[in-house]
């Protein structure tokens, strides 16, 4: 059966994904079961999506209840699940307005479009991104990214966009000026190797913003909604951006994203200037409400505690293998194990021992497990990781 599904996929779908040789049968909690009956410990969480793990009872019930009421009616109507989720996001974030999307990429496109609307008032249009950043695979996103694989043969990209070296204060000061309308950054880069912005870099961005008056767009698609132990990763740096993009964990497994903005920025759009058929879908918002309720009721503190425990264990493993592990990165339940050389053999060896992770930035093992993992799950992972390190 497994080989049949793989062969059928290869015959029917665009071949754009490097899939694992696994066919999923079901998933529950932090475990994934394949069609051959194998059970895997999931430390990838649908690529930082399944905040509550798989088949969380409250989330499943909320989705089922909403499906029975209605699934889709469009944004011509007022819908309570949307309003409830927007209110919760406002409470957590301190922002004034929420625009719902279906994904992180859509959130990026909306944020860049909104920033250009802001810039049109004064005739400045430059949008700045940074090396190692990831904001999606559509045109605005690609225009402020530097990864050749995603861009080769796809241009030309949006004009008035540039990509500067991440954490390079000199490059910032040399290239940002009064033509800049927005700077888009991840305080922790997921695809960039779980790399954190330095305090000096963020301070330089803030000083330049004070000088030139551009907008800061914080991409919190992967690091946000509690992933790092704070609701947003930028909170650690003590500043508030003008626009925030979110998705992934917010939907708990359903396609859901959003753009958050201050009143002064959100009011730049009038009715009809932007929209989406499915954005803020009632079923997805029902799921999102459960995720935020769980964060309100102690899950965020759990992420901090288990994240600290995971970090301590990883540091101990790294200390025991300094010739193989260079660094432990990240905060909360967004961790990167930087290895000496290619991380792929480690990820493959972990999978062969029934643990799911993945490679980012070539030499980093990315860990973005569900928020509901326990210290026992961490101990199991560390035991397997230790065995893998000894074997390679």
Buried (B, 14 or more C-beta within 10 A) or exposed (E): EEEEEBEEEEEEEEEEEEEBEBBEBEBEBBBBBBBEEEEBBBBBBBBBBBBBBBBBEBBBEBBEEBEEEEEEEEBEEEBEBBEBBBEBBBEBBEBBBBBBBBBBBBBBBBBBBBBBBBBEEEEBBBBBBBBBBBBBBBBBBBBBBBBEEBBEEEEEBBEBBBBBBBBBBEBBEEBBEEBBBBBBBBBBBBBBBBBBBBEEBBBBBBEBBEEBEBBBBBBBBBBBBBBBBBBBBBBBBEBBBBBBBBBBBBBBBBBBBBBBBBEEBBEBBEEEEBEBEBBBBBBBBBBBBBBBBBBEEEBBEBBBEBBEBBBEBBEEBBEEBEEBBBBBBBBBBBBBBBBEEEBBBBBBBBBEBBBBBBBBBEBBBBBBBBBBBEEEBBEBBBEBBBEBBEEE
